[in-house]
Amino acid sequence: MPVWVWEEGMKGGARPGSGRKPTLIDERRALSLHKQGVSMREIAERFGVSIEAIKYFFKKQRRLANDNRN
């Protein structure tokens, strides 16, 4: 299932729809690649996004997993 990821520092302008658009990442595929031992840099290259977007995606995934445990 594709997931929109907003990179930190993404701010819109005063007009609706302004600012950088979020990055679309296939959540299942990204998690599968990570479990296979593919580096974050390689995952970023495969999705055509920045490594920062992938780092933010996995940081968000860890946060959600920790929240579900509590």
C-alpha positions, 0 to 999 in steps of 0.5 A: 500500500503506497504511503505519502511521506512528508519530509521534515521541513516541508512547509506550504505557503499561504495558498492552498496546494503550495509547497513541496508535494509529499513523496509516495513510497510503497510501504510493503515493498520498502519494509520487505526490501529492508528485511532482505538487508537492502540498504536505505540508500539502495531503497531510496534509489529504487523509489527515486526519492532522497535517502532522507525521505526513506530515513523519515519513513522508517523512523515513522514506522518505528514510532508507530510500532512502539505506540502499538506496543503500549 
